[in-house]
Amino acid sequence: MSSDRKKLEADLTHFVQSRGTRYAQATLQTDLLETGMLDSLLLMDLIFHIEEAYGVRVDSDQVNPSNFRTIEDTVSFLLKQKALPQA
Amino acid sequence: MKWPLVERPVPNTQVPLYNRFYLHASPASQFDPVIVWGTEIDADALQAFLHERNRDGRILLTAAHALIRATALALEQCPELNVRLIRRRIYAFRNINIRMAFFHRRYSEIDLMLIEHTNLKSLERIALEIWQRMLQAARNEGGRDRDLARLRRLPAFWFRRVVRLYGFLDRHLRLPTLGRLDSTRAGCMMVNDLSFPGAPPMRVYKPTRFPDKSDSFNLTLGPVENKVVTRSGQFVSVNVMPIFLRADHRLVDAQQIGRFLALIRDLLSNPERLAGGHYRQSDIDRAVAEKQKQ
């Protein structure tokens, strides 16, 4: 696993866990949708954390479950977006 | 410029007598036309539906999106609720447009958005538009956000005068919607999703009325709660979500509200009925054009 991926995983896990006791148990593989953790507020904060920290722009049609179901999925999405040239 | 209301008011003869008592009462009588009705929906069915659709869907769906689609479909069946007051006359809206309150991330406050022709749109289309607007608001990129920024800079003295003058005209005249700020006046139903994680259980909720007369109804969804109920003589644990409707007795009576809420409850408890509607904008435009020809 690349160090870039590990760094992103650690950062996003910390970001989600720091939102309160309800999120403290979240791991890389926690299904944020099934557990009801992912509401519109967390999703918007997560998207803008990604945009501000990594300069990756997320479009509305990319707000799909496969990109945000778990922190691992979000990291994969982020790495894929980082590899693309940004407009 | 758009004209959200039909040209002629609902004839007096079609307004139920008891609604007319409220409609024509003197302010001196200190009457209160607000009715609030609370009920519950089967959250297990809704959650199972959302989990299924989110398994391989192209847009992330939430309970708020389902509530908006259900509200539009119920309004289609209860057109007598798609109305507002101007002076003491009731006017119907031309289209089914739903207002939604959302958290404007940039300013850390609540803003409104309008989902036009909601009844013609699929659940996915509604969700896409909502995510689009929320992202736009958080980036402060939309025209409405620029207008809101200008409004925020207005000194209190002028703010008060503008709001009062606009409110006076809106209460007395059948106005068109002119810009991005007043576009939300084109819908009578405000939908409010307060089912966010960590929200306290909701026993009673009386939504306030936004100081514009188009805000005739408010539908608020509360957080999921676990309850023990009896089914076929057995105790079973179920998840429910409270839902509250605030209505105006000058426009509708309790029987009409009850029918409308029963429809919403039925749709959300059997969410497979929320299917249908168009996803592509070209299909929505075509459906709107066909409706206008009729």
Interface residues (C-beta under 8 A of the other chain):
Chain A: G20 R22 L33 E34 G36 M37 L38 D39 S40 L41 L42 L43 M44 D45 I47 F48 V58 D59 S60 D61 V63 N64 P65 S66 F68 R69
Chain B: Q47 H51 N54 R55 D56 G57 R58 I59 L60 T62 A64 F102 F103 R105 L128 W131 Q132 M134 L135 A138 F196 P197 G198 V224
